[in-house]
């Protein structure tokens, strides 16, 4: 027998999310702290008193007492279990009515394609079958659209898992860029809120340069304080006085080296070397075999 309840505890919710192959930051209970302008509730779905699905829902108030519900990267459940999927969707519809929600939008972490850049792209028919079943239950699917306006979360993601990462996996141009940065004295810092002011300042400069709008400093601060063990700022810097000093030393050395080649003894030595390396253009004799 299936049942569901609201107000699932954060610990029970997060344990289920972490243990699921669909685990995603946006379904962690703490994500509601980031989206604090929305209401939040956590729903737990049970089969014979065993937790089998969860959903952290965001609730946005609308005019005239209505609302909309969004479940980022959820609900989390076994989408192959058609009976469970039907119960969860029906329960969400009932729950939405209690919130006077005009609609419920959700985008579970199901992959239509999953491949390396060098691999041929192929459609995951298993995911397509899941999508077909959900549609049969009355859900409208936006499909494989590439229009960003039709999706809340990006459809395409580029991921490198830290366990599998080595610099050898980088492209030739990227490797060269890394070497150039190292040779020019670029240093990389990893930190938290102590780097926030510098990071936010760079974001503002990026906004002006690209004519785009990015998040403000408050948003990044919330991420750092809400997920202190899982978030950090990466900041690359160049010590201009130190770099200028190194360049001046290099320039002085180059001038000194160049001066050596203007001295007469060295010019004579170069002429001698040049003469000794001249090769006569005589043909080598070959004998024919009879």
Beta strands, then each sheet from edge to edge (+ up, - down):
strand 1: 2-6
strand 2: 39-47
strand 3: 50-61
strand 4: 67-72
strand 5: 101-107
strand 6: 187-191
strand 7: 233-237
sheet 1: 1+ 2- 3+ 4- 5-
sheet 2: 6+ 7-
end
